[in-house]
Amino acid sequence: MEEEKKHHFFHHNEEDVPVDHEKEEKHHKHLEHLGELGVAAAGAYALHEKHEVKKDPEHAHKHKVEEKIAESIAVGAGGLAFHEKHEKKEEKEAMKEAEGEKKHHHGLF
């Protein structure tokens, strides 16, 4: 059976192309932080809309809908942050592995 390959939407590296693991780790860290920022922003907006329901009862339904949308966006951004944290961890492990291989080869020659 053929070895499983990971499919990334933005990273289509060929097997022969060297990967800069440090750069990839920084990229995932950056995206993780953007996800965290998205959680904070969407969460704040959801709280704002929740307050608007009480403040503006005439348009309460609209504010409730916008609150639920903002909550959903916050959950999605949290999922992105979690995913990128996992990718960052994998990249760190790959970097350690690559460094170990380099050290091992130098010890042989």
N, C-alpha and C positions, 0 to 999 in steps of 0.2 A: 504494500500500500504506500502511496506517495506521502511524504512528510507534510504535516499540516503547515500552511502558510498563513500568517496573520495579514489581514487586509485592513489597511488604514486609508482613510479617504484622502488625506493630505500628504502622506508619506509613501510614495511608490518607489522605494529603493530597490535597485537590482542587487542580486547577491554579490556581484563582483565589485560594486561601488563601495568604497570605505565610508563608514558612518561616523560622523563626529558626535560621539555620545554626550559629550559635555554640552554641545550646542543644542542637541535634542532635549536634554534634561532641562536646560534653561527655558526652552520653548514650552515644555509641558508645565513648568513652574509658572510661567507667565500666564498661560491659559487657565491654570488652576486659580490664580489670583483674580483673573477676570471673572471666572465663575463665582468666586466668593463675593466680588463686588456686585455682580448681578443679583445674588441672593439678598444682599443688604439693600440694594436699591428697590428691588421688587417687593421685599418685605416692608420697607418703609412706605412704599406707595399703597400697599394693601392696608396697612394701619391707617394711613391717611383716608382712604376710601371708607374704612370702617367708621372712622370719626365723622365723615361726611354723611353717613346714613343717619346718624343721630342729629346732626346739625341741620340737614336739609331733608326732612321727611317727605317733602313733596316729590323729590326725585330719588327716593330710597332704593327703588328697584334697580335703577341705573348704577347707583353706587355699589350695591351688593354684587351686581354682575361684574363690575370693574374690579372689585375686591377679590372675587373668586379667580378672575383672570390673572391678577397680580400674584395671587397665592400660587397658581399653577406655574407661572413663570419662575417664581422663586424656587419651587421644587425642581423644575428643569435645570435651573442654573446650579442648584446644589448637586444634582446628578452629574452635570458637566465637571464641576470642581472635584467631585469624588473620583470620576473617571480619570481626569488629568493627574490627580494625585497618584493613582495606581500606575498610570503610564510613566510618570516621573520615577517612581520606585523601580519599575522594570528597567528603565533606562540606566539608573544608577547601578543596578545589578549587572547589566550588560557591560557597562563601563568597567566595573571591577573585574568582570570575567575577561574582558579584552586586555586589561592591564596585566592580569595573571598570566594570560597566554604569552604576552610580550616578554614578561620576566622569565617565564619558563623556557622560551626559545633562546633567550640570551644565555641562560645557564647551560644549555646543551653545547653551545659553540665556543 
